[in-house]
Every structure is written in C-alpha cells, then in structure tokens.
Amino acid sequence: MRITRILFLLVLLLAAGSSETFACTCGTGGPVTTPREIYIGALNYASAVFRGTVIGHEYRKGILKESMEAKKLNDPGFSYETMVTKFQVVEWWKTTSAPTIYIISNSTKNSDGTETFAGCDYRFAKGETYLVFADGAADALQVSECSKTMNTKVSWFSDVYEFIGPGKEPIRPVGN
C-alpha cells in the first residue's frame, strides 16, 4: 500500500512539471501491401520530400500556434517562440530546389518559463542526415512522427532510396 502511494505521488510530481506534452496517434494510411507502395505513397502525398543534414535549431517568434494563441487571450503578457530546424539540402524530390529548408515544430519556449513539446514532433539531431517527408506550404513545412521521415543511418534507408529513385541537387547560389 505504501509503495502504491509513493508511486502515485511520483506520477503526480512528474505530471506537475513545467513542460506540457501532447500525444500523437498515427493512422495506418489505408490498405497497403508492400513497403514500396508505402514509400511511393508517402512521396506522392507529401508536400515536400528532400534529403538533408540538420545544421541547427532555433526559436522564432511570429509562427502561430493555436494552443499558444489561446493562452495569449487569457494572459496578454504571455508570448512564445516556436522551434524550427534548419536543413542543408543534399537532394530533393518535391517542392523546392533551395539549398536550405526550415521545418517548423510544435515545440515552443514560453515567456512564463515553460516549454511545450508535442509527442508527434519528429526529433531531429544536429549533424544527422534525414530523408524528410514534410507537409504544408513551402514556408511552413512540418514533419510528424507519423510521416515516413527517417534518419539515413537506418538499415532500410537504402531500400527506400531505391524505391523513390535519386533526387535532384539543390540550386546553390553562385560563389558557394
């Protein structure tokens, strides 16, 4: 009984921390029979597809997040910044030939000292290279854990690369 109370208190303390987390549920995407169909479908469905290396993370003001805007209505002094990830594009399949792309996360750093993290956000590591399947407008691309985005170090990357074929090199500014 005492162990149960201790565990309950521990769970309460963890839940009362300064960060908010939102969960994610991924759908199956319908009847698919082969891995090839899964990735060809992801290529066709995504707004942007590219292979790129993470060169940094930064927080930016002015990216609207519905849940944060609701907080601002209740507290006019409240503000937040949204984390974005910057990629150096190695090759691309859809949307842009730019040498760099930014992916917007659902994670925020808030003026009250808290942070929010969405369970659906893909966690990109600086210096790592990814095959990214993103959704959204070219200036507001997002990726979730449910997308087919992957680190190129995973064992099945070469199979996926074979399924989708080679991409195109980004257009680099003259002198770079």
Backbone hydrogen bonds, N-H to C=O, Kabsch-Sander energy under -0.5 kcal/mol:
donor,donor_aa,acceptor,acceptor_aa,energy
5,R,1,M,-1.9
6,I,2,R,-2.2
7,L,3,I,-2.6
8,F,4,T,-2.4
9,L,5,R,-2.6
10,L,6,I,-2.4
11,V,7,L,-2.4
12,L,8,F,-2.2
13,L,9,L,-2.5
14,L,10,L,-2.3
15,A,11,V,-2.4
16,A,12,L,-1.6
17,G,14,L,-1.2
20,E,115,E,-2.0
22,F,117,F,-1.6
38,I,34,T,-1.7
39,Y,35,P,-2.2
40,I,36,R,-2.5
41,G,37,E,-2.3
42,A,38,I,-2.1
43,L,39,Y,-2.3
44,N,40,I,-2.3
45,Y,41,G,-2.5
46,A,42,A,-2.4
47,S,134,A,-1.9
48,A,134,A,-2.0
49,V,94,K,-1.1
50,F,132,V,-1.8
51,R,91,E,-3.3
52,G,130,Y,-2.3
53,T,88,Q,-2.3
54,V,128,E,-2.6
55,I,86,K,-2.8
56,G,86,K,-1.0
58,E,84,V,-2.3
60,R,82,T,-2.5
64,L,62,G,-0.8
69,E,65,K,-2.6
70,A,66,E,-1.9
71,K,67,S,-1.3
72,K,68,M,-1.9
73,L,69,E,-1.4
74,N,70,A,-1.1
75,D,71,K,-1.6
78,F,75,D,-2.4
81,E,109,K,-2.1
82,T,60,R,-3.0
83,M,107,S,-2.5
84,V,58,E,-3.2
85,T,103,I,-2.6
86,K,56,G,-2.9
87,F,101,I,-3.0
88,Q,53,T,-2.8
89,V,87,F,-0.7
89,V,99,P,-2.8
90,V,51,R,-3.3
91,E,51,R,-1.7
92,W,168,K,-2.5
93,W,49,V,-3.1
94,K,49,V,-1.7
96,T,94,K,-1.0
101,I,87,F,-1.7
103,I,85,T,-2.6
104,I,141,L,-3.3
105,S,83,M,-2.6
108,T,116,T,-1.6
109,K,81,E,-2.4
110,N,114,T,-2.8
111,S,79,S,-2.8
113,G,110,N,-1.8
115,E,18,S,-0.9
116,T,108,T,-2.0
117,F,20,E,-2.8
119,G,22,F,-5.2
121,D,118,A,-1.4
122,Y,143,V,-0.7
124,F,122,Y,-0.9
127,G,54,V,-2.6
128,E,125,A,-1.9
130,Y,52,G,-2.8
131,L,150,M,-2.9
132,V,50,F,-3.6
132,V,130,Y,-0.7
134,A,48,A,-3.0
134,A,132,V,-0.6
135,D,142,Q,-2.7
140,A,137,A,-2.4
142,Q,135,D,-2.7
143,V,104,I,-0.5
145,E,120,C,-3.4
147,S,144,S,-1.4
150,M,131,L,-2.2
152,T,129,T,-2.7
154,V,151,N,-1.8
157,F,154,V,-1.6
160,V,156,W,-2.1
161,Y,157,F,-3.0
162,E,158,S,-1.8
163,F,159,D,-2.0
164,I,160,V,-2.3
165,G,161,Y,-1.7
168,K,92,W,-3.1
171,I,97,S,-2.9
172,R,170,P,-0.6
176,N,173,P,-1.7
